[in-house]
Amino acid sequence: MSFSSSLQIFKHKEFKWFIYARFFVTLAIQMQMSTIYLQIYYEHSRNELTLGLIGLSEVIPFIITSFFSGHIADVMSRRRILIVGCLALLLGSMFLWAFSSEYFPSLKLLGASALFSVVFIFGIIRAFLAAATQPFMSQLVDRSQYTQATTWNTTVWHTAAILGPVLAGLIYGYHDARHADWCYAVNCLLFLGCVVSYLVIKSKPIPEKTKDETLLQSLSSGLKFVFNNNMIFSALSLDMFAVLFGGAVAIIPAYTDKILHLGPEAYGLLRTAPAIGAVLTSFVLAFKQPGKRAGFDLLWTVAAFGVCTILFALCTNYWMAFAMLLLTGAFDNVSVVVRHTILQLMTPDNMRGRVSAVNSIFVGSSNEIGAFESGAAARLMGLVPSIVFGGIMTIGVVLGVNKLNPQLKKLDLKELE
């Protein structure tokens, strides 16, 4: 497939507006979370464990809510869920702006607890967005375009993920002052743009039920579907443990400060390096999509992710560290595209909400649990040894999944279309 032909999917106007919404919400979320990490580290506690607790405070409500959000996404309008979720995020950013500005000094008395509280609520909202986003995208394009749509979706996500931390770092540390309120003001505009983009798209029909189920039966059927499908379960397990053990992103503020001896302005570019690598890979995948070798590519790229994580831990030069993080993102994006395509092709529409929620529990929550693991491991083992340990564990997971499911490396996505 040529690059120009891969652009044909943007003739679908609703998919184009969906991509706009994804860009706005991802950019806002990345800016918001990066700013919160910087605020807590530089204004409240220069402690790696505190950084890990940020992830933990988001993942607990996220996991609990995900068991229900998937069911909601299968019985309610997914567009409505996305609109209400983005409006809630807008309100959260407005509070953060007020908390960080000079106009409401009484709010500063809340201290870091205000930031942790917003992160906790954000975890609940994100559970609903995660359950509804991918299934809603599947309703906008034909089945034969799922791989193409997923590739562009991840490209836009990673592009926004590049810009978010960079903008947060530059704005927050502008002229040696702390400007968190400016970051949150930009967030408000971005969340508003996301809401408008979703409003342009017409509402889609709610998937028809194949059988009447109670809430508990509905929740359990989503879990059973994932655990009984070896390909889906293996793909989710690979990504979950790779992010859980190999993700060193959460402790980059401490790494930048204690290993590289640089300030918050250097954090943004380093934090966004994985996303830059992911975008570069996305452009390759746009015209060379995963196909016959998808399963094999999934295994070796996750292993390469682990190797680059180890090399990153050993870097003492800023640009070498940047290069290793860039490569982790490049390899990780291959697994993301393959995993999401498997989920879309192998899941019936009336179960996509629940399966997306399970996927979020596996992979989405592993980012935050991984953040806590990284912070706790750094506290116990030291910063560098903890990152090396995570990379080694990632490689071990690849070997274990390959041993338990040898058919995965033979997976051909073209046979599923």
VOGU-3710 file (C-alpha; in Angstrom, 3 decimals, decimal comma):
1> msfssslqif> 0,000/0,000/0,000  1,353/3,451/-0,967  1,383/6,288/1,526  -1,071/8,313/-0,568  -3,557/5,439/-0,701  -3,384/5,114/3,084  -4,694/8,688/3,257  -7,926/7,682/1,521  -9,482/6,824/4,873  -9,656/10,551/5,644
11> khkefkwfiy> -12,340/10,879/2,972  -14,593/9,596/5,740  -15,492/12,963/7,279  -16,617/11,463/10,566  -13,363/9,531/10,941  -11,506/12,795/10,283  -13,417/14,536/13,095  -12,755/11,520/15,315  -9,032/11,982/14,670  -9,298/15,667/15,553
21> arffvtlaiq> -10,969/14,734/18,831  -8,300/12,119/19,575  -5,556/14,664/18,951  -7,123/17,322/21,175  -7,918/15,024/24,092  -4,560/13,223/23,964  -2,585/16,464/23,800  -4,577/17,850/26,738  -4,203/14,696/28,833  -0,468/14,450/28,183
31> mqmstiylqi> 0,026/18,112/29,074  -2,115/17,762/32,177  -0,426/14,661/33,551  3,068/15,962/32,725  2,281/19,217/34,527  0,977/17,340/37,565  4,156/15,235/37,693  6,288/18,383/37,467  4,230/20,235/40,076  4,382/17,421/42,601
41> yyehsrnelt> 8,092/16,758/42,045  9,356/20,340/42,018  6,821/22,054/44,282  5,951/19,378/46,836  8,396/16,434/47,003  11,586/15,565/45,128  10,958/11,888/45,766  10,708/9,034/43,217  8,162/7,179/45,347  5,845/10,189/45,250
51> lgliglsevi> 5,959/10,067/41,459  4,956/6,424/41,620  2,041/7,240/43,917  0,594/9,529/41,242  0,163/6,534/38,957  -1,256/4,424/41,777  -3,834/7,071/42,666  -5,115/6,954/39,077  -5,011/3,227/38,437  -7,055/2,100/41,456
61> pfiitsffsg> -10,258/3,921/40,415  -9,481/3,147/36,779  -9,429/-0,623/37,321  -12,516/-0,643/39,541  -14,499/1,513/37,111  -13,351/-0,431/34,029  -15,337/-3,473/35,107  -18,494/-1,392/34,646  -17,490/1,065/31,915  -17,209/-1,704/29,328
71> hiadvmsrrr> -20,783/-2,782/29,992  -21,975/0,837/29,749  -20,166/1,272/26,409  -22,076/-1,711/24,994  -25,551/-0,598/26,093  -25,349/3,216/25,737  -24,368/5,677/23,018  -20,577/5,614/22,816  -20,563/9,141/21,381  -22,469/10,421/24,409
81> ilivgclall> -20,025/8,726/26,768  -17,096/10,411/25,007  -18,721/13,849/25,057  -19,674/13,668/28,756  -16,198/12,331/29,615  -14,432/15,184/27,821  -16,706/17,731/29,513  -15,748/16,243/32,878  -12,057/16,530/31,966  -12,670/20,168/31,021
91> lgsmflwafs> -14,109/20,869/34,478  -11,099/19,156/36,069  -8,679/21,363/34,121  -10,624/24,451/35,146  -10,171/23,452/38,792  -6,452/22,812/38,272  -6,080/26,232/36,680  -7,797/27,866/39,645  -5,660/25,828/42,084  -2,424/26,841/40,355
101> seyfpslkll> -3,230/30,491/39,644  -2,631/33,496/41,873  -6,316/34,432/41,838  -7,444/31,769/44,311  -4,721/31,601/47,007  -6,987/29,744/49,437  -6,984/26,701/47,137  -3,221/26,345/47,546  -3,828/25,381/51,168  -5,066/22,033/49,839
111> gasalfsvvf> -1,492/21,209/48,845  -0,564/18,130/46,853  -3,760/16,401/47,995  -5,688/18,527/45,467  -3,537/17,195/42,622  -3,860/13,596/43,788  -7,641/14,010/44,089  -7,934/15,235/40,508  -5,793/12,328/39,315  -8,104/9,936/41,199
121> ifgiirafla> -11,196/11,373/39,502  -9,379/11,396/36,185  -8,846/7,635/36,562  -12,628/7,126/36,735  -13,262/9,287/33,668  -10,479/7,634/31,693  -12,042/4,209/32,276  -15,166/5,294/30,382  -13,182/6,969/27,601  -11,018/3,881/27,160
131> aatqpfmsql> -14,046/1,587/26,932  -15,852/3,744/24,358  -13,123/5,167/22,100  -11,973/2,139/20,087  -15,486/0,658/19,697  -16,771/4,050/18,512  -13,988/4,246/15,921  -14,991/0,789/14,653  -18,475/2,149/13,960  -17,062/4,876/11,696
141> vdrsqytqat> -15,111/2,755/9,166  -15,487/-0,523/7,263  -14,035/-3,741/8,664  -11,435/-3,870/5,881  -10,111/-0,491/7,103  -9,607/-1,429/10,761  -5,828/-1,852/10,471  -5,526/1,397/8,528  -7,743/3,285/10,984  -5,847/1,854/13,961
151> twnttvwhta> -2,518/2,880/12,435  -3,632/6,495/11,938  -5,304/6,534/15,343  -2,056/5,534/17,040  -0,089/7,948/14,842  -2,223/10,864/15,964  -2,153/9,670/19,577  1,642/9,520/19,597  1,998/12,834/17,789  -0,078/14,475/20,501
161> ailgpvlagl> 1,901/12,531/23,098  5,062/14,104/21,672  3,764/17,640/21,866  2,063/17,322/25,267  5,063/16,781/27,567  7,245/19,151/25,524  4,696/21,959/25,780  4,133/21,216/29,468  7,859/21,297/30,213  8,478/24,492/28,227
171> iygyhdarha> 5,451/26,362/29,574  5,871/25,170/33,159  9,543/26,151/33,349  9,286/29,336/31,233  11,750/32,031/32,417  12,758/30,088/35,552  9,256/30,412/37,034  6,515/27,845/37,582  3,600/28,361/35,209  1,293/25,394/35,825
181> dwcyavncll> -1,728/27,678/35,468  -0,752/28,480/31,864  -0,570/24,743/31,091  -4,028/24,123/32,505  -5,478/27,090/30,594  -4,283/25,500/27,341  -5,784/22,193/28,504  -9,198/23,815/28,892  -9,150/25,006/25,277  -8,072/21,568/24,029
191> flgcvvsylv> -10,784/19,700/25,927  -13,325/22,160/24,547  -12,077/21,431/21,019  -12,489/17,714/21,678  -16,112/18,158/22,746  -16,888/20,192/19,625  -15,272/17,542/17,380  -17,393/14,743/18,851  -20,534/16,878/18,538  -19,960/17,145/14,771
201> ikskpipekt> -20,096/13,338/14,420  -23,563/11,833/14,211  -24,620/9,444/16,941  -24,307/5,764/16,042  -26,784/2,989/16,897  -26,318/1,010/20,071  -25,180/-2,555/19,219  -27,960/-5,116/19,353  -27,869/-7,589/22,220  -27,528/-11,231/21,227
211> kdetllqsls> -28,998/-12,373/24,547  -30,396/-10,917/27,744  -27,790/-10,739/30,500  -27,665/-9,385/34,010  -24,950/-6,863/34,811  -22,721/-9,510/36,401  -23,220/-11,875/33,461  -22,367/-9,090/31,047  -19,195/-8,240/32,937  -18,087/-11,864/33,195
221> sglkfvfnnn> -18,761/-12,570/29,520  -16,259/-9,877/28,526  -13,606/-11,382/30,786  -14,328/-14,922/29,576  -14,099/-13,862/25,933  -10,606/-12,431/26,462  -9,270/-15,274/28,608  -10,653/-17,947/26,253  -9,086/-16,387/23,149  -5,411/-17,333/23,178
231> mifsalsldm> -4,357/-14,739/20,606  -6,041/-11,815/22,355  -4,906/-12,952/25,798  -1,292/-13,414/24,650  -1,183/-10,030/22,913  -2,624/-8,258/25,955  -0,245/-10,062/28,305  2,781/-9,017/26,251  1,854/-5,361/26,274  0,765/-5,355/29,904
241> favlfggava> 3,982/-6,786/31,318  6,186/-4,803/28,926  4,660/-1,559/30,161  4,463/-2,778/33,758  8,146/-3,676/34,035  9,774/-1,797/31,158  8,087/1,592/31,378  10,525/4,052/32,930  8,573/7,135/31,865  7,164/7,921/35,310
251> iipaytdkil> 10,583/8,429/36,884  12,048/10,569/34,093  11,776/13,717/36,299  14,047/12,017/38,849  16,302/10,587/36,103  16,664/14,032/34,510  17,451/15,597/37,881  19,681/13,000/39,544  21,424/11,223/36,647  21,608/13,910/33,960
261> hlgpeaygll> 21,603/16,857/36,421  19,224/18,931/34,296  16,102/20,976/35,071  12,389/20,675/34,135  12,919/22,311/30,729  14,913/19,212/29,699  12,194/16,869/30,967  9,672/17,556/28,195  11,781/16,405/25,250  13,068/13,337/27,097
271> rtapaigavl> 9,563/12,424/28,253  8,289/12,665/24,708  11,088/10,666/23,073  9,103/7,374/23,055  6,228/9,111/21,296  8,586/10,521/18,641  9,827/7,008/17,935  6,244/5,773/17,800  5,253/8,406/15,240  8,221/7,575/13,019
281> tsfvlafkqp> 7,176/3,932/13,124  3,561/4,877/12,428  4,480/6,485/9,122  6,194/3,252/8,112  3,187/1,203/9,207  0,850/3,519/7,266  1,972/1,982/3,976  3,529/-1,240/5,263  0,853/-2,561/7,584  1,336/-5,654/9,781
291> gkragfdllw> 0,135/-8,751/7,937  1,507/-12,268/7,599  4,358/-11,691/10,079  2,240/-9,792/12,615  2,658/-12,324/15,437  6,417/-12,656/14,940  6,787/-8,875/14,732  4,828/-8,526/17,968  7,226/-10,807/19,859  10,542/-9,446/18,640
301> tvaafgvcti> 9,572/-5,782/18,970  8,514/-6,225/22,610  11,850/-7,960/23,270  13,670/-5,064/21,569  11,686/-2,679/23,804  13,179/-4,447/26,829  16,726/-4,269/25,445  16,454/-0,538/24,771  15,079/0,018/28,276  18,221/-1,588/29,719
311> lfalctnywm> 20,452/0,554/27,499  18,554/3,678/28,557  19,274/2,911/32,206  23,008/2,829/31,490  23,087/6,180/29,670  24,692/9,230/31,270  24,493/11,376/28,135  21,248/13,243/27,447  21,076/12,514/23,721  21,969/8,848/24,134
321> afamllltga> 19,173/8,541/26,696  16,865/10,335/24,261  17,813/7,887/21,477  17,137/4,819/23,628  13,755/6,132/24,720  12,940/6,952/21,098  13,656/3,343/20,137  11,446/2,009/22,946  8,576/4,002/21,469  9,331/2,834/17,942
331> fdnvsvvvrh> 9,243/-0,833/18,939  6,276/-0,399/21,269  4,091/1,115/18,554  4,305/-2,034/16,425  2,830/-4,056/19,280  0,145/-1,407/19,849  -1,054/-1,525/16,225  -1,022/-5,338/16,127  -2,837/-5,630/19,469  -5,571/-3,138/18,624
341> tilqlmtpdn> -6,112/-4,707/15,201  -6,457/-8,170/16,752  -9,028/-6,803/19,207  -11,098/-5,112/16,504  -11,042/-8,046/14,075  -11,680/-10,817/16,593  -14,336/-9,121/18,759  -18,052/-8,863/17,830  -19,434/-5,308/17,898  -21,826/-5,954/20,791
351> mrgrvsavns> -18,855/-6,922/22,999  -16,303/-4,328/21,930  -16,982/-2,061/24,894  -16,371/-4,801/27,424  -13,332/-6,172/25,594  -11,890/-2,648/25,274  -12,408/-2,225/29,008  -10,562/-5,483/29,708  -7,826/-4,313/27,336  -7,644/-1,082/29,329
361> ifvgssneig> -7,326/-2,995/32,578  -4,517/-5,073/31,087  -2,604/-2,371/29,247  -3,948/1,038/30,274  -3,733/0,364/33,977  -0,288/-1,162/33,604  1,025/2,322/32,783  -0,011/3,559/36,209  0,876/0,345/38,053  4,161/0,443/36,164
371> afesgaaarl> 4,650/4,012/37,375  4,198/2,866/40,956  6,448/-0,165/40,352  9,122/2,094/38,859  8,937/4,529/41,754  8,942/1,809/44,410  11,729/-0,170/42,699  13,835/2,979/42,331  13,360/3,657/46,033  14,373/0,106/47,009
381> mglvpsivfg> 17,003/-0,757/44,389  18,243/2,603/43,186  17,264/4,481/40,042  19,489/2,749/37,468  19,224/-0,842/38,802  15,418/-0,584/38,884  15,258/0,345/35,182  17,662/-2,462/34,236  15,528/-4,902/36,218  12,424/-3,790/34,322
391> gimtigvvlg> 14,063/-4,352/30,944  15,227/-7,843/31,903  11,749/-8,761/33,119  10,256/-7,575/29,811  12,510/-9,889/27,830  11,590/-12,716/30,175  7,881/-12,117/29,545  8,411/-12,402/25,781  10,154/-15,747/26,219  7,364/-16,950/28,518
401> vnklnpqlkk> 4,504/-15,954/26,178  6,267/-17,564/23,219  6,632/-20,767/25,219  2,987/-20,840/26,356  1,484/-19,892/22,987  3,829/-20,881/20,124  1,038/-20,191/17,605  1,265/-16,449/18,279  4,368/-15,997/16,145  2,430/-17,481/13,183
411> ldlkele> -0,444/-14,982/13,459  -1,534/-13,531/10,099  -3,807/-10,489/10,320  -4,816/-10,769/6,655  -6,562/-14,071/7,429  -8,756/-12,301/10,014  -10,071/-9,561/7,705
//
